[in-house]
Amino acid sequence: MKYLTLWALLCILFGCGGTSQEEPPKKPSKIIFGYLQYEQLPEYQIPWDQLTHLSIAFGRTTEEGGLADAANIEKLLPIFREGQKKGVKVLLSAGGGGNKTIMAGVLLNDTYRNRFKKELLKAVEDWGFDGLDIDYEHWAGGPEGYGEGDKEKVALLENFYKELRTELPKGKLLTAAVSADYPEWNGGWGNYNVYTNSMFEYLDLVNIMVYDFTGGWKSSKVAQHASMEHFRMAAKRWSEIRGVPKEKIILGVPFYGVHFVSAETPVGATHMPYKEILTNYPNEQATEKDEIGLLFYNGKPTMRAKAGYVNDNGYGGIMIWAISHDSPNKEESLLQVLYDAFTEH
């Protein structure tokens, strides 16, 4: 009897039947693909447990096809290793909106394009990235959905995808960020016909930038830049018109708003990170809204609705620009909304 009493006491003090370690975080049922500007590191704490993929932005090209950001990115490799140990796929994103003019010149030059391709492949090999993301954004656009020089550039871009797919080691990912433009928006002017249906067979995932439908250019509207309507229309266009398998389609959401300075003109509009919106409008219940005056963004209800649309319609997941714009507060976080939607479904 005394031995039984002693065993019971030990169980109370130290626990019985195994360790008391915390359960590992749940894995999302859909892809949560975050973009992060490397300049935010090391100060920014990456929420690894809520991501499935992280793309480091950007590996920009020089005018002659070199990798401009190599030294700065290499310093941050230990941080990326932390995410990979947690099962997150970490990719290097090449190009970006700020690099689009230079990247267009490189794309059009055989020597420079080939050099840039080799630099990117070397970065994957030397630095242990899980793959590459290509963010090419230099299109002329027009009333036919493409403009002067666009057809040449899209043919070269398709071949660029093809060569990377062929030369990347087995198991490495190849993804791309693409415009969500479609003819029903902006009076039929745009770049919705610059892509071909065949080019996406080389990609594992297609990240569709369903935001910035309005902004600071003269012909823009003073209105929401990333509505639920935009989201649905872009999703249907890419699955039904472009023929991309739904499981490859990763629909983009913004963690920022577009702030117009006047109801009469869009000129002068600026971007405001979501976390700054909460700071700048503390009495507006901003987490539950999509607009405050001339500021248009996505709050928690719309983010929840977009995640629900992905769940209900069989799309692959959601992409975010950019995760560092989110609130660090769990109760306010947009990323938390997405994570909850994809783990509770």
C-alpha positions in Angstrom: 0.0 0.0 0.0 2.8 2.4 0.9 4.3 1.9 -2.6 1.0 2.7 -4.3 0.8 5.9 -2.2 4.3 6.9 -3.2 3.6 6.3 -6.9 0.5 8.4 -6.7 2.5 11.2 -5.1 5.1 11.1 -7.8 2.4 11.2 -10.5 1.0 14.3 -8.9 4.3 16.0 -8.7 5.9 15.0 -12.0 3.1 13.6 -14.1 2.7 10.0 -15.4 2.4 8.4 -18.7 4.8 10.5 -20.8 6.1 14.1 -21.1 4.1 17.3 -20.8 5.4 18.9 -24.0 3.0 21.2 -25.9 1.3 19.9 -29.0 2.8 21.1 -32.2 0.9 23.9 -34.1 -1.8 22.7 -36.5 -0.8 22.7 -40.2 -3.1 24.7 -42.5 -5.2 22.7 -45.0 -4.5 25.3 -47.6 -1.3 27.1 -48.7 -0.5 30.3 -46.9 2.2 31.9 -49.0 3.8 35.1 -47.5 6.0 37.6 -49.2 8.6 39.4 -47.0 11.0 42.2 -48.0 14.3 41.1 -46.7 15.1 44.7 -45.5 12.6 44.0 -42.7 15.0 41.5 -41.1 16.4 40.7 -38.6 14.1 43.1 -36.6 10.9 41.5 -37.8 9.9 38.2 -36.2 8.6 35.8 -38.8 5.4 33.9 -37.7 6.7 30.6 -39.1 4.0 28.5 -37.5 1.3 30.3 -39.5 3.0 30.0 -42.9 3.4 27.1 -45.4 5.6 29.1 -47.8 7.7 32.3 -47.5 9.2 34.1 -50.5 12.0 36.5 -49.8 11.6 39.7 -51.8 13.6 40.5 -53.8 16.4 39.1 -55.7 16.7 42.0 -58.1 18.6 41.9 -61.3 21.3 44.4 -62.3 21.2 45.9 -65.8 23.5 43.1 -67.0 21.8 40.2 -65.3 23.7 40.0 -62.0 22.0 39.4 -58.7 22.0 42.8 -57.0 20.9 41.8 -53.5 23.2 38.7 -53.0 25.4 40.0 -50.2 22.4 41.3 -48.1 20.4 38.2 -48.6 23.3 35.9 -47.7 23.7 37.5 -44.3 20.1 36.4 -43.4 20.4 32.7 -44.3 20.4 31.6 -40.6 16.9 33.1 -40.2 15.6 31.2 -43.2 17.0 28.0 -41.9 14.8 28.4 -38.8 11.7 28.4 -41.0 12.8 25.4 -43.0 13.3 23.4 -39.8 9.7 24.1 -39.0 8.6 22.8 -42.4 8.1 26.1 -44.2 9.2 26.2 -47.8 11.5 29.3 -48.3 11.9 30.7 -51.8 13.8 33.5 -53.4 11.6 35.9 -55.3 13.2 37.5 -58.4 12.4 40.9 -59.8 9.5 42.8 -58.2 7.6 46.0 -59.2 10.5 48.2 -58.2 12.9 46.3 -60.5 10.5 45.9 -63.4 12.1 48.3 -65.9 15.6 46.8 -65.4 14.2 43.3 -65.5 12.5 44.0 -68.8 15.8 45.0 -70.3 17.4 41.8 -69.0 14.5 39.6 -70.3 15.0 41.1 -73.8 18.7 40.4 -73.9 19.8 36.8 -74.4 23.2 37.2 -72.7 21.9 39.1 -69.7 18.8 36.9 -69.3 21.0 33.7 -69.3 23.3 35.3 -66.7 20.4 36.1 -64.4 19.0 32.6 -64.8 22.4 31.1 -63.7 22.7 33.6 -60.8 19.3 32.5 -59.5 20.0 28.8 -59.9 23.3 29.3 -58.1 21.5 31.0 -55.2 19.2 28.1 -54.8 22.1 25.6 -54.8 24.5 27.6 -52.6 22.0 28.9 -50.1 19.6 26.0 -49.8 16.4 27.8 -50.9 13.4 25.5 -51.6 12.8 27.2 -55.0 12.3 30.3 -57.0 9.5 32.8 -57.4 9.5 35.0 -60.5 7.8 38.4 -60.2 7.9 40.0 -63.6 5.6 43.1 -64.0 6.7 45.2 -67.0 3.8 45.2 -69.4 2.6 48.0 -71.7 -1.1 47.0 -71.6 -3.8 48.5 -73.8 -7.4 48.2 -75.0 -6.8 44.7 -76.3 -5.3 43.5 -73.0 -1.8 43.9 -74.2 0.4 46.6 -75.8 3.5 47.1 -77.9 6.2 44.6 -77.1 4.1 42.5 -74.7 3.8 39.5 -76.9 7.6 39.3 -77.4 8.1 39.6 -73.6 5.6 37.0 -72.7 7.2 34.5 -75.1 10.6 35.1 -73.5 9.1 34.9 -70.0 7.5 31.6 -70.9 10.8 30.2 -72.1 12.5 31.6 -68.9 10.0 29.6 -66.9 10.7 26.5 -69.0 14.5 26.7 -68.7 14.3 27.2 -64.9 11.9 24.3 -64.6 14.3 22.1 -66.6 17.5 23.2 -64.7 16.2 23.4 -61.1 17.1 20.3 -59.1 14.3 17.8 -58.6 12.0 18.7 -55.7 12.7 22.5 -55.9 9.7 24.7 -56.4 9.1 27.2 -59.2 6.3 29.8 -58.7 5.4 33.2 -60.2 3.5 36.3 -59.2 1.1 37.5 -62.0 -1.3 40.3 -62.5 -5.0 39.8 -61.7 -6.1 42.2 -64.4 -9.3 41.4 -66.3 -11.3 43.2 -69.1 -14.3 44.1 -66.9 -12.1 46.5 -64.9 -10.8 49.9 -65.9 -12.9 50.1 -69.0 -11.2 47.2 -70.8 -7.7 48.7 -70.6 -5.1 46.5 -69.1 -2.7 43.6 -69.5 -5.1 40.7 -69.1 -4.1 39.1 -72.4 -0.3 39.2 -71.9 -0.2 35.7 -70.6 -0.5 32.4 -72.5 -2.3 29.4 -71.1 0.7 27.1 -71.8 3.3 29.0 -69.7 1.9 28.0 -66.4 2.4 24.3 -66.9 6.0 24.9 -65.8 5.0 26.4 -62.5 4.1 24.6 -59.2 2.0 27.6 -58.0 0.6 30.7 -59.6 0.4 33.7 -57.2 -2.3 36.1 -58.5 -1.9 39.7 -57.3 -5.5 40.5 -56.6 -4.9 44.0 -55.3 -3.9 47.5 -56.6 -6.9 47.7 -58.9 -7.0 51.3 -57.9 -4.1 53.7 -57.0 -2.4 56.9 -57.6 -2.5 57.0 -61.4 -4.6 59.6 -63.3 -7.2 57.2 -64.8 -7.8 55.3 -61.6 -11.0 55.3 -59.5 -11.2 56.6 -55.9 -12.4 53.3 -54.6 -11.6 49.9 -53.1 -8.4 48.4 -54.5 -9.0 44.8 -53.4 -12.6 44.0 -53.1 -14.4 40.7 -52.7 -15.7 41.2 -56.3 -12.1 41.5 -57.6 -11.2 38.4 -55.7 -14.0 36.3 -57.2 -13.6 37.6 -60.7 -9.8 37.0 -60.8 -10.2 33.5 -59.4 -12.7 32.6 -62.0 -10.7 34.1 -64.9 -7.6 32.2 -64.0 -9.3 28.9 -63.5 -11.9 29.1 -66.3 -10.2 31.3 -69.0 -6.6 30.6 -68.3 -7.3 27.0 -67.5 -4.9 26.9 -64.5 -5.8 24.0 -62.2 -7.5 25.4 -59.0 -5.0 23.7 -56.7 -2.2 25.7 -58.4 -4.0 29.0 -58.0 -2.9 31.0 -54.9 -5.1 34.1 -54.6 -3.4 37.3 -53.3 -4.6 39.5 -50.5 -3.1 42.9 -49.4 -2.0 43.6 -45.8 -2.1 47.3 -46.6 -4.6 50.0 -47.8 -4.6 52.6 -50.5 -5.1 56.1 -49.1 -6.5 58.8 -51.5 -6.0 62.4 -50.7 -9.0 63.7 -52.5 -12.4 62.3 -53.6 -12.0 64.2 -56.9 -8.6 62.7 -58.1 -6.6 59.6 -57.4 -3.3 61.3 -58.0 -1.2 61.3 -54.9 -2.7 58.1 -53.3 -0.3 56.2 -51.1 -0.1 52.8 -49.5 -0.5 52.4 -45.7 0.4 49.1 -43.9 -2.5 47.5 -42.0 -0.7 47.9 -38.7 -0.3 51.6 -39.3 -4.0 51.9 -40.1 -4.8 50.5 -36.7 -2.3 52.9 -35.1 -3.6 55.9 -37.1 -7.3 55.2 -36.5 -7.5 53.8 -32.9 -11.1 54.8 -32.4 -12.6 53.5 -35.7 -12.8 49.8 -35.0 -10.6 49.5 -38.1 -10.1 45.7 -37.8 -13.8 45.2 -38.7 -13.9 47.6 -41.7 -12.7 47.9 -45.2 -12.6 51.6 -45.5 -12.2 54.7 -43.4 -12.9 57.9 -45.3 -10.7 57.8 -48.4 -8.7 54.9 -47.1 -9.5 51.4 -48.6 -8.1 48.1 -47.3 -9.2 44.7 -46.1 -10.2 44.1 -42.5 -10.8 40.9 -40.7 -14.4 40.2 -42.0 -13.3 40.5 -45.7 -10.1 38.5 -45.0 -12.3 35.8 -43.5 -14.6 35.8 -46.5 -11.8 35.5 -48.9 -10.4 32.5 -47.0 -13.9 31.0 -47.0 -14.1 31.4 -50.8 -10.8 29.6 -51.2 -12.0 26.7 -48.9 -15.5 26.5 -50.6 -14.3 26.6 -54.2 -11.2 24.4 -54.1 -8.4 26.9 -54.7 -4.9 26.2 -53.5 -4.6 28.9 -50.9 -3.8 32.5 -50.3 -0.8 34.7 -50.9 0.0 37.8 -48.9 1.8 41.0 -49.7 3.4 41.6 -47.3 3.4 39.7 -43.9 5.4 42.4 -42.2 2.5 44.9 -42.7 0.3 42.8 -40.3 -0.4 43.7 -36.7 1.7 41.7 -34.1 -1.4 41.5 -31.9 -3.1 38.1 -32.3 -6.5 39.7 -31.8 -6.0 42.1 -34.6 -3.8 40.0 -36.9 -5.0 39.3 -40.5 -2.6 36.4 -40.8 -4.3 34.9 -37.7 -7.6 35.1 -39.5 -6.3 33.2 -42.5 -4.5 30.6 -40.3 -7.7 30.0 -38.3 -9.8 29.6 -41.4 -7.4 27.0 -42.9 -7.0 25.0 -39.7 -10.6 24.9 -38.6 -12.1 24.0 -41.9 
